[in-house]
Amino acid sequence: MSIKFVVIGVVLITIGIILGAFGAHGLKTQLINFPEKIESFETGVRYQMYSGFTFLIIGLNANKLNFSLKSIFILWILGVLLFSGSIYFLSIEPIFKVSLSFLGPITPIGGGLLISGWIVFLIRLLQNNN
């Protein structure tokens, strides 16, 4: 078991549940004229939850893997923070009536980091399964 992965997974899931509830109850009234912003916010929550479950599963099974998870951990944690985090802030733009469009390019960078983490994980799995 990798306690670091498990703890991060639990934290991401817990925050995801909190943000999901906030989005469903608090933001819907604030963003009633911006349904696309609510959808985006929900996407951020969904990917954060997927990442949380990934960290939890990998963390609980880390002793079965014969390779270092350090680079994968870094790629995934940065990926979820940049991907979901930028979506959260872009979704609440109308509430603060301030442009956060500069965060737009951050979202695909975060997505790219998440994908890169999965590719590294796959390569390591294949290399160590021979």
DOVEX-390798 format. One line per field, with one value per atom (N, C-alpha, C, CB): residue number from 0; residue in three letters; atom name; x, y, z. Coordinates in nm, 3 decimals, padded with zeros to 5 digits, always signed. Glycine has a CB too. Example, Ala and Ser with C-alpha at 12.3 -4.5 7.8 and 13.67 -1.06 7.14 Angstrom:
// DOVEX-390798
nr 0/0/0/0/1/1/1/1
rest ALA/ALA/ALA/ALA/SER/SER/SER/SER
atom N/CA/C/CB/N/CA/C/CB
X +01.319/+01.230/+01.320/+01.131/+01.285/+01.367/+01.290/+01.408
Y -00.569/-00.450/-00.330/-00.447/-00.225/-00.106/+00.003/-00.060
Z +00.780/+00.780/+00.780/+00.905/+00.708/+00.714/+00.787/+00.572
//
This chain:
// DOVEX-390798
nr 0/0/0/0/1/1/1/1/2/2/2/2/3/3/3/3/4/4/4/4/5/5/5/5/6/6/6/6/7/7/7/7/8/8/8/8/9/9/9/9/10/10/10/10/11/11/11/11/12/12/12/12/13/13/13/13/14/14/14/14/15/15/15/15/16/16/16/16/17/17/17/17/18/18/18/18/19/19/19/19/20/20/20/20/21/21/21/21/22/22/22/22/23/23/23/23/24/24/24/24/25/25/25/25/26/26/26/26/27/27/27/27/28/28/28/28/29/29/29/29/30/30/30/30/31/31/31/31/32/32/32/32/33/33/33/33/34/34/34/34/35/35/35/35/36/36/36/36/37/37/37/37/38/38/38/38/39/39/39/39/40/40/40/40/41/41/41/41/42/42/42/42/43/43/43/43/44/44/44/44/45/45/45/45/46/46/46/46/47/47/47/47/48/48/48/48/49/49/49/49/50/50/50/50/51/51/51/51/52/52/52/52/53/53/53/53/54/54/54/54/55/55/55/55/56/56/56/56/57/57/57/57/58/58/58/58/59/59/59/59/60/60/60/60/61/61/61/61/62/62/62/62/63/63/63/63/64/64/64/64/65/65/65/65/66/66/66/66/67/67/67/67/68/68/68/68/69/69/69/69/70/70/70/70/71/71/71/71/72/72/72/72/73/73/73/73/74/74/74/74/75/75/75/75/76/76/76/76/77/77/77/77/78/78/78/78/79/79/79/79/80/80/80/80/81/81/81/81/82/82/82/82/83/83/83/83/84/84/84/84/85/85/85/85/86/86/86/86/87/87/87/87/88/88/88/88/89/89/89/89/90/90/90/90/91/91/91/91/92/92/92/92/93/93/93/93/94/94/94/94/95/95/95/95/96/96/96/96/97/97/97/97/98/98/98/98/99/99/99/99/100/100/100/100/101/101/101/101/102/102/102/102/103/103/103/103/104/104/104/104/105/105/105/105/106/106/106/106/107/107/107/107/108/108/108/108/109/109/109/109/110/110/110/110/111/111/111/111/112/112/112/112/113/113/113/113/114/114/114/114/115/115/115/115/116/116/116/116/117/117/117/117/118/118/118/118/119/119/119/119/120/120/120/120/121/121/121/121/122/122/122/122/123/123/123/123/124/124/124/124/125/125/125/125/126/126/126/126/127/127/127/127/128/128/128/128/129/129/129/129
rest MET/MET/MET/MET/SER/SER/SER/SER/ILE/ILE/ILE/ILE/LYS/LYS/LYS/LYS/PHE/PHE/PHE/PHE/VAL/VAL/VAL/VAL/VAL/VAL/VAL/VAL/ILE/ILE/ILE/ILE/GLY/GLY/GLY/GLY/VAL/VAL/VAL/VAL/VAL/VAL/VAL/VAL/LEU/LEU/LEU/LEU/ILE/ILE/ILE/ILE/THR/THR/THR/THR/ILE/ILE/ILE/ILE/GLY/GLY/GLY/GLY/ILE/ILE/ILE/ILE/ILE/ILE/ILE/ILE/LEU/LEU/LEU/LEU/GLY/GLY/GLY/GLY/ALA/ALA/ALA/ALA/PHE/PHE/PHE/PHE/GLY/GLY/GLY/GLY/ALA/ALA/ALA/ALA/HIS/HIS/HIS/HIS/GLY/GLY/GLY/GLY/LEU/LEU/LEU/LEU/LYS/LYS/LYS/LYS/THR/THR/THR/THR/GLN/GLN/GLN/GLN/LEU/LEU/LEU/LEU/ILE/ILE/ILE/ILE/ASN/ASN/ASN/ASN/PHE/PHE/PHE/PHE/PRO/PRO/PRO/PRO/GLU/GLU/GLU/GLU/LYS/LYS/LYS/LYS/ILE/ILE/ILE/ILE/GLU/GLU/GLU/GLU/SER/SER/SER/SER/PHE/PHE/PHE/PHE/GLU/GLU/GLU/GLU/THR/THR/THR/THR/GLY/GLY/GLY/GLY/VAL/VAL/VAL/VAL/ARG/ARG/ARG/ARG/TYR/TYR/TYR/TYR/GLN/GLN/GLN/GLN/MET/MET/MET/MET/TYR/TYR/TYR/TYR/SER/SER/SER/SER/GLY/GLY/GLY/GLY/PHE/PHE/PHE/PHE/THR/THR/THR/THR/PHE/PHE/PHE/PHE/LEU/LEU/LEU/LEU/ILE/ILE/ILE/ILE/ILE/ILE/ILE/ILE/GLY/GLY/GLY/GLY/LEU/LEU/LEU/LEU/ASN/ASN/ASN/ASN/ALA/ALA/ALA/ALA/ASN/ASN/ASN/ASN/LYS/LYS/LYS/LYS/LEU/LEU/LEU/LEU/ASN/ASN/ASN/ASN/PHE/PHE/PHE/PHE/SER/SER/SER/SER/LEU/LEU/LEU/LEU/LYS/LYS/LYS/LYS/SER/SER/SER/SER/ILE/ILE/ILE/ILE/PHE/PHE/PHE/PHE/ILE/ILE/ILE/ILE/LEU/LEU/LEU/LEU/TRP/TRP/TRP/TRP/ILE/ILE/ILE/ILE/LEU/LEU/LEU/LEU/GLY/GLY/GLY/GLY/VAL/VAL/VAL/VAL/LEU/LEU/LEU/LEU/LEU/LEU/LEU/LEU/PHE/PHE/PHE/PHE/SER/SER/SER/SER/GLY/GLY/GLY/GLY/SER/SER/SER/SER/ILE/ILE/ILE/ILE/TYR/TYR/TYR/TYR/PHE/PHE/PHE/PHE/LEU/LEU/LEU/LEU/SER/SER/SER/SER/ILE/ILE/ILE/ILE/GLU/GLU/GLU/GLU/PRO/PRO/PRO/PRO/ILE/ILE/ILE/ILE/PHE/PHE/PHE/PHE/LYS/LYS/LYS/LYS/VAL/VAL/VAL/VAL/SER/SER/SER/SER/LEU/LEU/LEU/LEU/SER/SER/SER/SER/PHE/PHE/PHE/PHE/LEU/LEU/LEU/LEU/GLY/GLY/GLY/GLY/PRO/PRO/PRO/PRO/ILE/ILE/ILE/ILE/THR/THR/THR/THR/PRO/PRO/PRO/PRO/ILE/ILE/ILE/ILE/GLY/GLY/GLY/GLY/GLY/GLY/GLY/GLY/GLY/GLY/GLY/GLY/LEU/LEU/LEU/LEU/LEU/LEU/LEU/LEU/ILE/ILE/ILE/ILE/SER/SER/SER/SER/GLY/GLY/GLY/GLY/TRP/TRP/TRP/TRP/ILE/ILE/ILE/ILE/VAL/VAL/VAL/VAL/PHE/PHE/PHE/PHE/LEU/LEU/LEU/LEU/ILE/ILE/ILE/ILE/ARG/ARG/ARG/ARG/LEU/LEU/LEU/LEU/LEU/LEU/LEU/LEU/GLN/GLN/GLN/GLN/ASN/ASN/ASN/ASN/ASN/ASN/ASN/ASN/ASN/ASN/ASN/ASN
atom N/CA/C/CB/N/CA/C/CB/N/CA/C/CB/N/CA/C/CB/N/CA/C/CB/N/CA/C/CB/N/CA/C/CB/N/CA/C/CB/N/CA/C/CB/N/CA/C/CB/N/CA/C/CB/N/CA/C/CB/N/CA/C/CB/N/CA/C/CB/N/CA/C/CB/N/CA/C/CB/N/CA/C/CB/N/CA/C/CB/N/CA/C/CB/N/CA/C/CB/N/CA/C/CB/N/CA/C/CB/N/CA/C/CB/N/CA/C/CB/N/CA/C/CB/N/CA/C/CB/N/CA/C/CB/N/CA/C/CB/N/CA/C/CB/N/CA/C/CB/N/CA/C/CB/N/CA/C/CB/N/CA/C/CB/N/CA/C/CB/N/CA/C/CB/N/CA/C/CB/N/CA/C/CB/N/CA/C/CB/N/CA/C/CB/N/CA/C/CB/N/CA/C/CB/N/CA/C/CB/N/CA/C/CB/N/CA/C/CB/N/CA/C/CB/N/CA/C/CB/N/CA/C/CB/N/CA/C/CB/N/CA/C/CB/N/CA/C/CB/N/CA/C/CB/N/CA/C/CB/N/CA/C/CB/N/CA/C/CB/N/CA/C/CB/N/CA/C/CB/N/CA/C/CB/N/CA/C/CB/N/CA/C/CB/N/CA/C/CB/N/CA/C/CB/N/CA/C/CB/N/CA/C/CB/N/CA/C/CB/N/CA/C/CB/N/CA/C/CB/N/CA/C/CB/N/CA/C/CB/N/CA/C/CB/N/CA/C/CB/N/CA/C/CB/N/CA/C/CB/N/CA/C/CB/N/CA/C/CB/N/CA/C/CB/N/CA/C/CB/N/CA/C/CB/N/CA/C/CB/N/CA/C/CB/N/CA/C/CB/N/CA/C/CB/N/CA/C/CB/N/CA/C/CB/N/CA/C/CB/N/CA/C/CB/N/CA/C/CB/N/CA/C/CB/N/CA/C/CB/N/CA/C/CB/N/CA/C/CB/N/CA/C/CB/N/CA/C/CB/N/CA/C/CB/N/CA/C/CB/N/CA/C/CB/N/CA/C/CB/N/CA/C/CB/N/CA/C/CB/N/CA/C/CB/N/CA/C/CB/N/CA/C/CB/N/CA/C/CB/N/CA/C/CB/N/CA/C/CB/N/CA/C/CB/N/CA/C/CB/N/CA/C/CB/N/CA/C/CB/N/CA/C/CB/N/CA/C/CB/N/CA/C/CB/N/CA/C/CB/N/CA/C/CB/N/CA/C/CB/N/CA/C/CB/N/CA/C/CB/N/CA/C/CB/N/CA/C/CB/N/CA/C/CB/N/CA/C/CB/N/CA/C/CB/N/CA/C/CB/N/CA/C/CB/N/CA/C/CB/N/CA/C/CB/N/CA/C/CB/N/CA/C/CB/N/CA/C/CB/N/CA/C/CB/N/CA/C/CB
X +00.084/+00.000/+00.088/-00.095/+00.044/+00.111/+00.019/+00.146/+00.055/-00.030/-00.046/+00.028/+00.058/+00.052/-00.059/+00.189/-00.065/-00.169/-00.307/-00.143/-00.319/-00.448/-00.497/-00.438/-00.409/-00.448/-00.492/-00.331/-00.415/-00.452/-00.586/-00.341/-00.606/-00.733/-00.849/-00.729/-00.835/-00.942/-00.967/-00.907/-00.861/-00.876/-00.947/-00.738/-00.905/-00.968/-01.116/-00.896/-01.147/-01.287/-01.369/-01.296/-01.317/-01.390/-01.416/-01.312/-01.314/-01.331/-01.426/-01.195/-01.417/-01.507/-01.653/-01.470/-01.679/-01.816/-01.864/-01.824/-01.778/-01.813/-01.841/-01.700/-01.752/-01.771/-01.893/-01.646/-01.917/-02.036/-02.164/-02.037/-02.169/-02.286/-02.298/-02.276/-02.185/-02.184/-02.235/-02.042/-02.190/-02.234/-02.382/-02.156/-02.430/-02.570/-02.665/-02.592/-02.620/-02.711/-02.676/-02.709/-02.551/-02.511/-02.493/-02.386/-02.426/-02.396/-02.516/-02.285/-02.605/-02.718/-02.801/-02.807/-02.816/-02.893/-02.813/-02.936/-02.681/-02.595/-02.573/-02.461/-02.576/-02.545/-02.666/-02.429/-02.785/-02.907/-02.911/-03.029/-02.848/-02.845/-02.724/-02.844/-02.646/-02.524/-02.519/-02.397/-02.612/-02.615/-02.486/-02.734/-02.421/-02.295/-02.185/-02.249/-02.192/-02.093/-02.116/-02.101/-02.242/-02.274/-02.224/-02.426/-02.248/-02.201/-02.049/-02.247/-01.980/-01.834/-01.789/-01.777/-01.852/-01.818/-01.835/-01.906/-01.945/-01.971/-01.865/-02.110/-01.815/-01.708/-01.582/-01.678/-01.550/-01.434/-01.448/-01.416/-01.568/-01.592/-01.579/-01.732/-01.636/-01.632/-01.488/-01.708/-01.406/-01.267/-01.187/-01.200/-01.220/-01.154/-01.191/-01.194/-01.318/-01.361/-01.294/-01.515/-01.289/-01.220/-01.076/-01.224/-01.011/-00.871/-00.859/-00.812/-00.951/-00.948/-00.959/-01.061/-01.053/-01.068/-00.944/-01.192/-00.884/-00.761/-00.651/-00.716/-00.631/-00.528/-00.556/-00.521/-00.681/-00.719/-00.689/-00.867/-00.731/-00.709/-00.560/-00.781/-00.487/-00.342/-00.273/-00.280/-00.311/-00.249/-00.271/-00.303/-00.390/-00.421/-00.354/-00.570/-00.314/-00.252/-00.106/-00.329/-00.045/+00.092/+00.193/+00.133/+00.170/+00.266/+00.269/+00.231/+00.171/+00.168/+00.245/+00.024/+00.284/+00.355/+00.505/+00.304/+00.582/+00.728/+00.800/+00.778/+00.743/+00.806/+00.767/+00.766/+00.845/+00.821/+00.698/+00.945/+00.620/+00.500/+00.521/+00.383/+00.644/+00.670/+00.633/+00.816/+00.681/+00.651/+00.503/+00.736/+00.442/+00.299/+00.220/+00.256/+00.259/+00.194/+00.200/+00.262/+00.317/+00.336/+00.249/+00.484/+00.250/+00.170/+00.020/+00.196/-00.026/-00.169/-00.211/-00.201/-00.132/-00.173/-00.171/-00.081/-00.067/-00.064/-00.177/+00.072/-00.201/-00.307/-00.444/-00.311/-00.478/-00.611/-00.621/-00.642/-00.514/-00.518/-00.536/-00.389/-00.462/-00.472/-00.601/-00.353/-00.638/-00.759/-00.884/-00.768/-00.909/-01.031/-01.027/-01.051/-00.912/-00.900/-00.932/-00.761/-00.876/-00.904/-01.051/-00.815/-01.111/-01.253/-01.338/-01.297/-01.303/-01.379/-01.377/-01.322/-01.259/-01.248/-01.316/-01.101/-01.301/-01.367/-01.520/-01.321/-01.568/-01.713/-01.774/-01.741/-01.699/-01.756/-01.727/-01.702/-01.671/-01.644/-01.764/-01.604/-01.884/-01.997/-02.033/-02.117/-02.004/-02.037/-01.953/-02.015/-01.826/-01.734/-01.724/-01.597/-01.788/-01.789/-01.648/-01.876/-01.560/-01.422/-01.380/-01.327/-01.301/-01.256/-01.138/-01.216/-01.159/-01.051/-01.011/-01.096/-01.035/-01.010/-00.863/-01.051/-00.773/-00.632/-00.611/-00.547/-00.709/-00.698/-00.738/-00.785/-00.800/-00.845/-00.738/-00.894/-00.617/-00.513/-00.463/-00.397/-00.492/-00.447/-00.521/-00.467/-00.649/-00.732/-00.675/-00.874/-00.642/-00.585/-00.445/-00.579/-00.371/-00.241/-00.263/-00.162/-00.360/-00.394/-00.441/-00.501/-00.525/-00.571/-00.455/-00.674/-00.363/-00.244/-00.158/-00.161/-00.146/-00.070/-00.139/-00.052/-00.272/-00.345/-00.324/-00.496/-00.336/-00.315/-00.172/-00.347/-00.076/+00.066/+00.089/+00.157/+00.027/+00.039/-00.012/-00.035/-00.124/-00.179/-00.088/-00.319/-00.029/+00.062/+00.187/+00.103/+00.244/+00.360/+00.323/+00.413/+00.205/+00.159/+00.148/+00.022/+00.089/+00.076/+00.212/-00.005/+00.303/+00.438/+00.506/+00.524/+00.500/+00.562/+00.499/+00.552/+00.367/+00.299/+00.348/+00.146/+00.356/+00.398/+00.544/+00.376/+00.629/+00.771/+00.792/+00.847/+00.714/+00.732/+00.652/+00.696/+00.577/+00.497/+00.563/+00.358/+00.678/+00.749/+00.836/+00.836
Y -00.118/+00.000/+00.125/+00.000/+00.225/+00.355/+00.453/+00.404/+00.486/+00.573/+00.711/+00.589/+00.757/+00.888/+00.887/+00.923/+00.782/+00.771/+00.761/+00.648/+00.680/+00.661/+00.792/+00.552/+00.863/+00.990/+01.091/+01.047/+01.104/+01.197/+01.156/+01.202/+01.027/+00.979/+01.017/+00.830/+00.994/+01.027/+01.178/+00.977/+01.257/+01.404/+01.450/+01.473/+01.399/+01.440/+01.402/+01.376/+01.281/+01.237/+01.322/+01.089/+01.348/+01.429/+01.569/+01.436/+01.633/+01.767/+01.761/+01.827/+01.655/+01.638/+01.630/+01.513/+01.557/+01.548/+01.685/+01.445/+01.755/+01.890/+01.985/+01.946/+01.985/+02.073/+02.032/+02.074/+01.902/+01.855/+01.904/+01.703/+01.896/+01.946/+02.097/+01.907/+02.166/+02.311/+02.348/+02.368/+02.276/+02.303/+02.276/+02.219/+02.167/+02.130/+02.222/+01.988/+02.277/+02.358/+02.506/+02.307/+02.541/+02.681/+02.749/+02.691/+02.682/+02.747/+02.756/+02.675/+02.658/+02.659/+02.785/+02.537/+02.836/+02.960/+03.082/+02.977/+03.075/+03.187/+03.193/+03.177/+03.076/+03.068/+03.023/+02.973/+03.061/+03.017/+03.056/+03.076/+03.166/+03.211/+03.157/+03.362/+03.072/+03.019/+02.866/+03.084/+02.793/+02.647/+02.578/+02.589/+02.638/+02.579/+02.585/+02.649/+02.687/+02.699/+02.589/+02.839/+02.558/+02.450/+02.317/+02.443/+02.295/+02.172/+02.161/+02.168/+02.271/+02.271/+02.239/+02.406/+02.302/+02.278/+02.129/+02.364/+02.070/+01.928/+01.840/+01.890/+01.884/+01.810/+01.812/+01.871/+01.927/+01.936/+01.843/+02.079/+01.840/+01.751/+01.606/+01.776/+01.570/+01.432/+01.384/+01.420/+01.465/+01.424/+01.421/+01.517/+01.510/+01.506/+01.375/+01.628/+01.336/+01.212/+01.092/+01.198/+01.089/+00.980/+00.971/+01.001/+01.085/+01.087/+01.040/+01.229/+01.083/+01.039/+00.887/+01.104/+00.829/+00.683/+00.614/+00.641/+00.675/+00.620/+00.617/+00.702/+00.729/+00.733/+00.629/+00.874/+00.615/+00.519/+00.375/+00.533/+00.340/+00.204/+00.174/+00.185/+00.265/+00.244/+00.238/+00.358/+00.327/+00.330/+00.201/+00.445/+00.146/+00.022/-00.100/+00.001/-00.087/-00.199/-00.175/-00.229/-00.071/-00.032/-00.143/+00.092/-00.224/-00.332/-00.439/-00.397/-00.441/-00.537/-00.487/-00.567/-00.361/-00.301/-00.301/-00.156/-00.334/-00.345/-00.226/-00.475/-00.110/+00.010/+00.131/+00.030/+00.236/+00.360/+00.432/+00.452/+00.485/+00.559/+00.710/+00.519/+00.752/+00.893/+00.985/+00.912/+00.954/+01.042/+01.037/+01.003/+00.921/+00.907/+00.991/+00.757/+00.983/+01.062/+01.210/+01.035/+01.258/+01.400/+01.441/+01.430/+01.360/+01.392/+01.395/+01.289/+01.296/+01.291/+01.402/+01.158/+01.430/+01.534/+01.672/+01.532/+01.701/+01.829/+01.836/+01.849/+01.724/+01.719/+01.751/+01.583/+01.686/+01.709/+01.850/+01.605/+01.900/+02.036/+02.140/+02.065/+02.124/+02.221/+02.204/+02.208/+02.079/+02.054/+02.096/+01.905/+02.029/+02.058/+02.198/+01.953/+02.237/+02.369/+02.482/+02.387/+02.475/+02.581/+02.582/+02.564/+02.465/+02.458/+02.521/+02.311/+02.493/+02.552/+02.704/+02.505/+02.759/+02.905/+02.965/+02.946/+02.899/+02.950/+02.942/+02.871/+02.844/+02.826/+02.935/+02.692/+02.988/+03.089/+03.233/+03.067/+03.249/+03.384/+03.479/+03.375/+03.436/+03.530/+03.578/+03.464/+03.499/+03.539/+03.659/+03.422/+03.654/+03.761/+03.872/+03.704/+03.851/+03.949/+03.996/+04.069/+03.898/+03.926/+03.821/+03.924/+03.861/+03.767/+03.683/+03.843/+03.554/+03.461/+03.381/+03.365/+03.437/+03.366/+03.326/+03.453/+03.394/+03.355/+03.212/+03.454/+03.160/+03.023/+02.920/+03.006/+02.965/+02.874/+02.777/+02.954/+02.825/+02.734/+02.636/+02.813/+02.663/+02.575/+02.442/+02.644/+02.445/+02.325/+02.215/+02.358/+02.241/+02.133/+02.090/+02.177/+02.180/+02.140/+02.037/+02.264/+02.064/+01.968/+01.836/+02.025/+01.843/+01.720/+01.644/+01.752/+01.716/+01.653/+01.584/+01.756/+01.645/+01.584/+01.457/+01.684/+01.460/+01.340/+01.228/+01.370/+01.260/+01.161/+01.109/+01.220/+01.199/+01.158/+01.062/+01.280/+01.089/+00.999/+00.861/+01.054/+00.854/+00.723/+00.652/+00.739/+00.727/+00.665/+00.611/+00.767/+00.688/+00.642/+00.518/+00.755/+00.521/+00.406/+00.282/+00.436/+00.297/+00.185/+00.131/+00.229/+00.221/+00.179/+00.101/+00.301/+00.154/+00.086/-00.051/+00.172/-00.059/-00.188/-00.288/-00.170/-00.244/-00.334/-00.374/-00.268/-00.281/-00.310/-00.410/-00.182/-00.402/-00.488/-00.616/-00.415/-00.635/-00.755/-00.858/-00.719/-00.823/-00.916/-01.011/-00.838
Z +00.000/+00.000/+00.000/+00.122/-00.074/-00.072/-00.001/-00.217/+00.121/+00.202/+00.137/+00.343/+00.068/+00.001/-00.105/-00.064/-00.185/-00.287/-00.223/-00.377/-00.119/-00.053/+00.008/+00.056/+00.077/+00.140/+00.033/+00.223/-00.073/-00.180/-00.240/-00.290/-00.261/-00.314/-00.225/-00.332/-00.096/-00.001/+00.001/+00.141/-00.002/-00.001/-00.129/+00.011/-00.244/-00.371/-00.373/-00.490/-00.325/-00.323/-00.228/-00.283/-00.109/-00.011/-00.065/+00.120/-00.119/-00.176/-00.295/-00.218/-00.375/-00.489/-00.446/-00.566/-00.338/-00.286/-00.238/-00.170/-00.167/-00.118/-00.234/-00.030/-00.334/-00.449/-00.531/-00.537/-00.541/-00.613/-00.547/-00.620/-00.415/-00.341/-00.356/-00.191/-00.348/-00.365/-00.504/-00.343/-00.605/-00.742/-00.761/-00.840/-00.701/-00.718/-00.643/-00.671/-00.532/-00.450/-00.451/-00.308/-00.429/-00.419/-00.553/-00.342/-00.646/-00.774/-00.866/-00.843/-00.860/-00.953/-00.940/-00.929/-00.820/-00.803/-00.849/-00.657/-00.831/-00.869/-01.021/-00.797/-01.085/-01.228/-01.309/-01.251/-01.265/-01.331/-01.479/-01.258/-01.516/-01.655/-01.732/-01.660/-01.667/-01.730/-01.713/-01.668/-01.774/-01.755/-01.803/-01.829/-01.901/-01.950/-01.844/-02.077/-01.758/-01.650/-01.545/-01.584/-01.518/-01.424/-01.482/-01.396/-01.611/-01.676/-01.668/-01.824/-01.692/-01.683/-01.541/-01.728/-01.444/-01.304/-01.272/-01.210/-01.318/-01.294/-01.361/-01.346/-01.477/-01.544/-01.457/-01.682/-01.401/-01.312/-01.193/-01.263/-01.134/-01.020/-01.062/-00.960/-01.175/-01.224/-01.242/-01.357/-01.308/-01.330/-01.200/-01.430/-01.108/-00.977/-00.906/-00.891/-00.913/-00.850/-00.916/-00.857/-01.049/-01.119/-01.071/-01.273/-01.060/-01.016/-00.872/-01.030/-00.787/-00.648/-00.637/-00.570/-00.712/-00.711/-00.767/-00.790/-00.870/-00.926/-00.821/-01.048/-00.752/-00.647/-00.540/-00.585/-00.502/-00.399/-00.443/-00.364/-00.563/-00.614/-00.629/-00.748/-00.691/-00.710/-00.574/-00.797/-00.484/-00.352/-00.275/-00.272/-00.282/-00.211/-00.273/-00.206/-00.399/-00.470/-00.507/-00.595/-00.451/-00.488/-00.463/-00.412/-00.362/-00.331/-00.440/-00.196/-00.528/-00.638/-00.761/-00.677/-00.757/-00.870/-00.843/-00.897/-00.944/-00.928/-00.989/-00.993/-00.977/-01.032/-00.948/-01.181/-00.966/-00.892/-00.948/-00.899/-00.859/-00.898/-00.889/-00.810/-00.857/-00.830/-00.948/-00.796/-01.068/-01.182/-01.218/-01.305/-01.202/-01.229/-01.129/-01.222/-01.002/-00.897/-00.931/-00.760/-00.969/-01.000/-01.119/-01.030/-01.225/-01.343/-01.309/-01.454/-01.235/-01.201/-01.107/-01.138/-01.006/-00.910/-00.975/-00.785/-01.052/-01.124/-01.227/-01.194/-01.293/-01.393/-01.335/-01.457/-01.225/-01.167/-01.109/-01.057/-01.050/-00.995/-01.106/-00.917/-01.215/-01.324/-01.403/-01.418/-01.433/-01.512/-01.435/-01.551/-01.324/-01.248/-01.187/-01.138/-01.134/-01.072/-01.168/-01.017/-01.288/-01.385/-01.426/-01.509/-01.438/-01.472/-01.361/-01.495/-01.236/-01.125/-01.133/-00.990/-01.150/-01.154/-01.276/-01.152/-01.392/-01.513/-01.499/-01.636/-01.427/-01.410/-01.323/-01.349/-01.230/-01.138/-01.181/-00.997/-01.300/-01.353/-01.341/-01.498/-01.383/-01.379/-01.238/-01.440/-01.139/-01.001/-00.960/-00.903/-00.993/-00.953/-01.057/-00.927/-01.172/-01.280/-01.315/-01.241/-01.324/-01.361/-01.463/-01.235/-01.558/-01.661/-01.610/-01.788/-01.616/-01.582/-01.705/-01.467/-01.821/-01.947/-01.963/-02.064/-01.893/-01.899/-01.847/-01.817/-01.771/-01.722/-01.827/-01.599/-01.936/-02.042/-02.091/-02.157/-02.120/-02.167/-02.060/-02.220/-01.935/-01.826/-01.830/-01.690/-01.866/-01.866/-01.954/-01.912/-02.082/-02.163/-02.118/-02.308/-02.056/-02.001/-01.891/-01.946/-01.803/-01.698/-01.755/-01.607/-01.858/-01.924/-01.986/-02.032/-02.045/-02.104/-01.999/-02.178/-01.882/-01.773/-01.723/-01.657/-01.712/-01.672/-01.773/-01.658/-01.901/-02.007/-02.004/-02.146/-01.987/-01.980/-01.865/-01.966/-01.751/-01.636/-01.669/-01.517/-01.739/-01.778/-01.878/-01.838/-01.970/-02.068/-01.997/-02.177/-01.905/-01.829/-01.748/-01.735/-01.686/-01.608/-01.697/-01.542/-01.815/-01.908/-01.951/-02.032/-01.986/-02.029/-01.917/-02.070/-01.795/-01.682/-01.657/-01.555/-01.670/-01.652/-01.757/-01.662/-01.882/-01.990/-01.976/-02.126/-01.936/-01.917/-01.805/-01.886/-01.701/-01.584/-01.590/-01.461/-01.697/-01.710/-01.803/-01.762/-01.855/-01.947/-01.870/-02.048
//
